[in-house]
Amino acid sequence: MSFVSVFAAQQHFVIRYDYRDTGLSTCINFDENPYDLYDLASDALEILNAFAIQKAHVVGLSMGGSIAQILAANHSDRVLTVAMLMSSPDLSVKIKLSN
């Protein structure tokens, strides 16, 4: 049973997605339309909005852990908990908080 299947089997609503330019997501010409981790965190927020989810437990794998940290730092009212897997708490950049 996969990691995600364990949660789904316990009746948790699970959203799993590929962020920009990974997996089966859309391919974006980065030179013409550059983006950063803050944009990817905004994408995650838009996914929550699309499903009308007010608060969520967020799990980030690898770079997804950085995205989860930014999401939690800038939208703490929407994030219940953050779990980082194979990631680092060091973003190597200062997290800019939107106020």
C-alpha positions, 0 to 999 in steps of 0.5 A: 500500500502506498503512502498516500493510500494509507491516508485515503483508506482512513477516509482522509481527503488527499490531494496529490499533484505535480507542481509546475514542470514536474511529473504530468503537470504542464510544461512552462517556458521558464525563460519566458515565464520565470517563477519561484518557490513563492509562486509554487506556494501560491499554486498550492493555495489555489488548489486548496481554494479550488476544492474549497478547503479552508485548512489542511495538513500539508505534506511536502516531499523534497522541494515540496517541503520548501513549498509547504514551509512558505505556504505555512509561513504566508498562510498560517490560517490555512495550514494545520500542520506541515510534514516535510519528507526528504527536505530541509528547513533551510530554504537558503533564502529568507522567507518573505512574509506577506502582510 
